Every structure is written in C-alpha cells, then in structure tokens.
C-alpha cells in the first residue's frame, strides 16, 4: 500500500507541473551519496550497542 501511494504521489507531481521532468539518478545513486566514514561509525556504534568491543584495523 505504501509503495502504491509513493508512486501515486510521484505521478501526481509529474502531471501537476508540466515543467517537471523525470531524471533517472542511476543505479549507484545511494552508494555515491553515502560517506564511508559515516557508515563505518554507524556499524561500530551498532556493534557496541550489542555489547561488542570494536577495534578497526585496515585490511592488508
């Protein structure tokens, strides 16, 4: 139901404004937008919340 509503809202916005055009962001849109340091920090925080001690060392 939620996906259907999201699609309906998108279509409404595209039809309501004739100047609006669909622009494909690409298959790697989200991987380009995520900062590796932020992802690393979030994963460490989640593991620490589960009771683990985390030490990061670069892979050889």
C-alpha positions in Angstrom: 0.0 0.0 0.0 2.8 2.4 0.9 4.7 1.8 -2.4 1.5 2.4 -4.3 0.9 5.7 -2.6 4.5 6.8 -3.2 4.1 6.0 -6.9 0.8 7.9 -7.0 2.4 11.0 -5.3 5.3 10.9 -7.8 2.9 10.7 -10.8 0.8 13.5 -9.4 3.8 15.8 -9.1 4.9 15.0 -12.6 1.5 15.7 -14.0 0.7 18.8 -11.9 3.8 20.7 -13.1 4.4 20.4 -16.8 8.0 21.7 -16.4 8.9 18.8 -14.1 10.8 16.0 -15.8 11.8 12.6 -14.6 15.5 12.3 -14.2 17.0 8.8 -13.5 19.5 9.1 -10.7 21.3 5.9 -11.7 21.7 2.6 -10.1 24.6 3.7 -7.9 22.9 6.8 -6.6 22.8 5.7 -2.9 26.3 4.3 -2.9 27.6 7.6 -4.2 25.8 9.6 -1.6 26.8 7.6 1.5 30.0 8.6 3.2 32.2 5.6 4.1 33.3 7.1 7.4 29.7 7.7 8.4 28.8 4.1 7.5 31.8 2.8 9.5 30.8 4.9 12.5 27.2 3.6 12.4 28.3 0.0 12.2 30.7 0.4 15.1 28.1 2.1 17.1 25.6 -0.7 16.4 28.1 -3.4 17.4 29.0 -1.6 20.6 25.3 -1.3 21.4 25.1 -5.1 21.2 28.0 -5.4 23.7 31.0 -5.9 21.4 34.3 -4.1 21.7 35.3 -2.9 18.2 38.8 -2.3 17.0 39.2 -1.3 13.4 42.4 -2.2 11.5 42.9 -1.6 7.8 42.8 -4.7 5.6 46.2 -5.7 4.2 
